[in-house]
Amino acid sequence: MADANMYVTQETFDKMREELHRMKSVDRPASSRAIAEAREKGDLKENAEYDAAKEAQGMLEAKIKQLEGMIANAKIVDTNSIDTSKVTILTKVTITNMANNKVLTYQIVGEKEADLKLGKISAGSPIGKGLMGKVRGDIAEIQVPTGLLTFRIDDITI
């Protein structure tokens, strides 16, 4: 994921920047204070609190670095410029599972926005990849971990 483009809405991009700002301006100083307090409690070789604080700081720095990379590779998608003639990022696609005739609607989103409970699937997921580029009426055969799924593309909207 480090060098792959990540497609996000402006709203998600802004949330990512806010989260990064909070990590750098609030969480990082708090982590440094926790290490300083633990250091004051004595011998560092036998100081579990110090070790825990250092480990937490390392995890925080890794999260900051990861989020910085995501922001650097983020491509903001404008919902007004989305082509609904085919399945693309941020389109809502209504599909029918050909095995059981169950109709499902998913929005194809970037990895950071994926939330199956909200009907948002990642463009990088097996189903997301299998639907990308399809047009109304197409049949998509998608290999998933549980086997082969067949979907008919019924509708594509924003």
N, C-alpha and C positions, 0 to 999 in steps of 0.2 A: 504494500500500500504506500510505501514511502515515496515512490516516484510516479504513481498512477494518478491521473486526474480524478478528483472527487466532485461530483455534481451536487450542488446544494442550492436551496432557495436563498434569497437575501436574508430572510428571517433566521434561517439556521446558521448562516455565515455570521450574522450579528451575534447570535447566542454563543457561537464558538469563540468569537473575539472577547465577549464579556466574560466567559469562563476562563480564558487565558489571562485576562487582566486581573480577575479575582485571584487566580492561582499565584500570579506574580506579586500582586500588591497586598494580599491578605494572608494566603496560605504559606507562602515562602517565608515572610517575616515571622509568622507564628512558629514555623518549623525551626527556624534559627533560634528563637527564644527558648523553645523546648530543649534544644541541644545545649544551650548555654546554662539553663537551669539544671539539667542533668549533670553537666560537667562540674558544677559547683558542689555536687553531692559526694565527691570523693574519687577514689581510685577508679580509673576508667576501665581497667581490666575486669573488674568484678561489678560493673555498673550496668545492670540490665536495662534500666531506664534510658541511659545514654545510648546503648546499642539499639533499642527500639526507636529512639528519636532519630538516630542516624539512618536507620533502615527506612523510616517513614519519609525522611528528607530525600533519600535516593529514589523512592517510588514517586514522590511528588515531582522531582526533577525529570524523571522518565516520562511522566504524564505531560508535563509542560513541553518537553521536546517533541513528543508524539503530536500534541495539539498544534504546535507551531508548524510541523510538517504538513498536517492536514490543512491548515489555513493557507500555507504556501501553495499547495496543490489544488485548492478549491477553485472550482469554476462555477460562478454564479449563473443560474439559469433564470431567465426572465419568462414568467408564465405567459406574458402577452405575445411572445414570439414562438410559441410551441406549435409545431405542425401536427395536427390530429389525423392526418391521412394515414399515419403509421404509428406503431407503438414506439415512443421515445421516452426519455427521462421526463418525469413529472406528468405524463399522461395517465389518465385513468382508463383502464382497460377492463371491459366486461367480457368474461370468458365462460364457456360451458365445458365442464369436464365431460368428455364423451363417454366415459365409463359408467357414470351414474347420473348424467344430465343435470348435475348441480351447477347452478349459475353463481359465479363469483365475480366481484369487482375489486381490483387492486389498483393502487397508484404506484407507478414505478418511480422510485426515489433513489437518492444516493445512500451509501452505506450508513452514514451518520444519522439519517432520518428514518431508516427502516423500523417499522413497528407493526408486526402482524395483527395485533389486536385492533389497530386503527386502519387496517387494510392497506398498509404501506409495505411494499416489498422492495428489496434492494435490486438495482439493475445488475448487480454482480452475483446475485443468487442464481441457482440453476433455473428456476422458473422465470425470473427477471431476464436472464440472458436468452432463454428460449423464446420469450415473447418479443424482445427488442427487434424492431424492423418489420414486424408482421403488420398486415393490413386487414381490414374488416373482411371476414369470410375465410381467412387463412386457417389452416389446421396446423397447430404446433405440436410436434412430438418432442417431449422433453424428458431427458434422462435425469432422474432424481435418485437419491440413495435407496429408495424403496422400490424402484423399478421405472418403467416407462409410462409417462402420463401423456394423454392426448387431449388437447384443448382446441375449441373452435373460438376464434376471435369474433365476438358479436358486436362490440362497440368500442370506440376510442374517443374520449373526451378530455377536457381539462379539469 
